[in-house]
Amino acid sequence: MNKTELINSIAEKAGLTKVQAKAALEAAIESVGEALGKGDKVALIGFGTFSVAEKPARTGINPRTKEKIQIAASKNVKFKAGAELNGKVK
């Protein structure tokens, strides 16, 4: 399912127009992004939890040249599906 199909599904199930559904989806995505940007967790009961995982700086090896390189620290978004979502997939 792509974004357009998701918007159409939301509009149909919530009784909204496609424009309203698109605005609601974009607002939800923006809100989740802002919360994660602040370092907060976003827990949606039954759906899952979004959080930020921090990876420390480390030394790696370039596979072509075999030379050691320094890999910078980074932050990544993690998602852990909730029990209700997992139940729908199985």
GROMACS elastic network, one bead per residue, 0.5 to 0.9 nm:
[ bonds ]
;  ai    aj funct       b0    kb
    1     4     6  0.80601   500
    1     5     6  0.58269   500
    1     6     6  0.64724   500
    2     5     6  0.53810   500
    2     6     6  0.62176   500
    2     7     6  0.87383   500
    3     6     6  0.50160   500
    3     7     6  0.61479   500
    3     8     6  0.86424   500
    3    22     6  0.88964   500
    4     7     6  0.50961   500
    4     8     6  0.62395   500
    4     9     6  0.86467   500
    4    22     6  0.84331   500
    5     8     6  0.50635   500
    5     9     6  0.61756   500
    5    10     6  0.86402   500
    6     9     6  0.50497   500
    6    10     6  0.61256   500
    6    11     6  0.85335   500
    6    22     6  0.89039   500
    6    25     6  0.88343   500
    7    10     6  0.51222   500
    7    11     6  0.60851   500
    7    12     6  0.85853   500
    7    18     6  0.64056   500
    7    19     6  0.85862   500
    7    21     6  0.56968   500
    7    22     6  0.56138   500
    7    25     6  0.72931   500
    8    11     6  0.51360   500
    8    12     6  0.61950   500
    8    13     6  0.86747   500
    8    17     6  0.86420   500
    8    18     6  0.61796   500
    8    21     6  0.76021   500
    8    22     6  0.85239   500
    9    12     6  0.51636   500
    9    13     6  0.61021   500
    9    14     6  0.84009   500
    9    21     6  0.87951   500
   10    13     6  0.52517   500
   10    14     6  0.57925   500
   10    15     6  0.79851   500
   10    16     6  0.75724   500
   10    18     6  0.81009   500
   10    21     6  0.60018   500
   10    22     6  0.84841   500
   10    25     6  0.84766   500
   11    14     6  0.54284   500
   11    15     6  0.55971   500
   11    17     6  0.55423   500
   11    18     6  0.54022   500
   11    19     6  0.84329   500
   11    20     6  0.75312   500
   11    21     6  0.51905   500
   11    22     6  0.82523   500
   12    15     6  0.53712   500
   12    16     6  0.66549   500
   12    17     6  0.79690   500
   12    18     6  0.83751   500
   12    21     6  0.89636   500
   13    16     6  0.78900   500
   14    17     6  0.88972   500
   14    21     6  0.82232   500
   16    19     6  0.79978   500
   16    20     6  0.59419   500
   16    21     6  0.60099   500
   17    20     6  0.51910   500
   17    21     6  0.61511   500
   17    22     6  0.85595   500
   18    22     6  0.59821   500
   18    23     6  0.85163   500
   19    22     6  0.51597   500
   19    23     6  0.62239   500
   19    24     6  0.86433   500
   20    23     6  0.50987   500
   20    24     6  0.61188   500
   20    25     6  0.86086   500
   21    24     6  0.50630   500
   21    25     6  0.61101   500
   21    26     6  0.85403   500
   22    25     6  0.51660   500
   22    26     6  0.60787   500
   22    27     6  0.84675   500
   23    26     6  0.52032   500
   23    27     6  0.60211   500
   23    28     6  0.85661   500
   24    27     6  0.51121   500
   24    28     6  0.61529   500
   24    29     6  0.86692   500
   25    28     6  0.51108   500
   25    29     6  0.62030   500
   25    30     6  0.85374   500
   26    29     6  0.51139   500
   26    30     6  0.60218   500
   26    31     6  0.85043   500
   27    30     6  0.50364   500
   27    31     6  0.60293   500
   27    32     6  0.85885   500
   28    31     6  0.51016   500
   28    32     6  0.61921   500
   28    33     6  0.85569   500
   29    32     6  0.52042   500
   29    33     6  0.61283   500
   29    34     6  0.86482   500
   30    33     6  0.50530   500
   30    34     6  0.61459   500
   30    35     6  0.86518   500
   31    34     6  0.51542   500
   31    35     6  0.62251   500
   31    36     6  0.86234   500
   32    35     6  0.52091   500
   32    36     6  0.61768   500
   32    37     6  0.85055   500
   32    41     6  0.87926   500
   32    42     6  0.66925   500
   32    50     6  0.81508   500
   33    36     6  0.51646   500
   33    37     6  0.59967   500
   33    38     6  0.87160   500
   34    38     6  0.64141   500
   34    39     6  0.88241   500
   34    40     6  0.88048   500
   35    38     6  0.52310   500
   35    39     6  0.65358   500
   35    40     6  0.52993   500
   35    41     6  0.70340   500
   35    42     6  0.70908   500
   36    40     6  0.51695   500
   36    41     6  0.63505   500
   36    42     6  0.73781   500
   36    50     6  0.77133   500
   36    51     6  0.65275   500
   36    52     6  0.64004   500
   36    77     6  0.78641   500
   37    40     6  0.74061   500
   37    52     6  0.83699   500
   39    51     6  0.76597   500
   39    52     6  0.64552   500
   40    50     6  0.88156   500
   40    51     6  0.69113   500
   40    52     6  0.77089   500
   41    49     6  0.69918   500
   41    50     6  0.57867   500
   41    52     6  0.73013   500
   42    48     6  0.83830   500
   42    49     6  0.55874   500
   42    50     6  0.50773   500
   42    51     6  0.65401   500
   43    46     6  0.89412   500
   43    47     6  0.80210   500
   43    48     6  0.60209   500
   43    50     6  0.63999   500
   43    51     6  0.85391   500
   44    47     6  0.53504   500
   44    48     6  0.53587   500
   44    49     6  0.60706   500
   44    50     6  0.84660   500
   44    82     6  0.81239   500
   45    48     6  0.62857   500
   45    49     6  0.79800   500
   45    82     6  0.69253   500
   45    83     6  0.88224   500
   45    84     6  0.84295   500
   46    81     6  0.81523   500
   46    82     6  0.50977   500
   46    83     6  0.60945   500
   46    85     6  0.61726   500
   46    86     6  0.88981   500
   47    80     6  0.87598   500
   47    81     6  0.60363   500
   47    83     6  0.74572   500
   47    84     6  0.64361   500
   47    85     6  0.53051   500
   47    86     6  0.83963   500
   48    79     6  0.68568   500
   48    80     6  0.54518   500
   48    83     6  0.78679   500
   48    84     6  0.86312   500
   48    85     6  0.74291   500
   49    78     6  0.80586   500
   49    79     6  0.56200   500
   49    80     6  0.52714   500
   49    81     6  0.65132   500
   49    82     6  0.71618   500
   50    77     6  0.68641   500
   50    78     6  0.56630   500
   50    80     6  0.66751   500
   50    81     6  0.87844   500
   51    76     6  0.84379   500
   51    77     6  0.58109   500
   51    78     6  0.52103   500
   51    79     6  0.65087   500
   51    80     6  0.84754   500
   52    75     6  0.64167   500
   52    76     6  0.56413   500
   52    78     6  0.58769   500
   52    79     6  0.88049   500
   53    74     6  0.84376   500
   53    75     6  0.56216   500
   53    76     6  0.52589   500
   53    77     6  0.61610   500
   53    78     6  0.64031   500
   54    73     6  0.74554   500
   54    74     6  0.59302   500
   54    76     6  0.64636   500
   54    77     6  0.88787   500
   55    58     6  0.86834   500
   55    72     6  0.86976   500
   55    73     6  0.55658   500
   55    74     6  0.52479   500
   55    75     6  0.60770   500
   55    76     6  0.77932   500
   56    71     6  0.87509   500
   56    72     6  0.73610   500
   56    74     6  0.67124   500
   56    75     6  0.87231   500
   57    70     6  0.73410   500
   57    71     6  0.56125   500
   57    74     6  0.74750   500
   58    69     6  0.86081   500
   58    70     6  0.60203   500
   58    71     6  0.52753   500
   58    72     6  0.67699   500
   58    73     6  0.73707   500
   59    68     6  0.66000   500
   59    69     6  0.57174   500
   59    71     6  0.57791   500
   59    72     6  0.86838   500
   60    67     6  0.84592   500
   60    68     6  0.56637   500
   60    69     6  0.52366   500
   60    70     6  0.61119   500
   60    71     6  0.63917   500
   61    64     6  0.87248   500
   61    65     6  0.82050   500
   61    66     6  0.56916   500
   61    67     6  0.56276   500
   61    69     6  0.57575   500
   61    70     6  0.84530   500
   62    65     6  0.56559   500
   62    66     6  0.50320   500
   62    67     6  0.55182   500
   62    68     6  0.63200   500
   62    69     6  0.66837   500
   63    66     6  0.52597   500
   63    67     6  0.78652   500
   64    67     6  0.82154   500
   65    68     6  0.87434   500
   71    74     6  0.89206   500
   81    84     6  0.83039   500
   81    85     6  0.62575   500
   81    86     6  0.63965   500
   82    85     6  0.54298   500
   82    86     6  0.62003   500
   82    87     6  0.86427   500
   83    86     6  0.50453   500
   83    87     6  0.60501   500
   83    88     6  0.87871   500
   84    87     6  0.50488   500
   84    88     6  0.65218   500
   84    89     6  0.89819   500
   85    88     6  0.52530   500
   85    89     6  0.65857   500
   86    89     6  0.52194   500
   86    90     6  0.63828   500
   87    90     6  0.53939   500
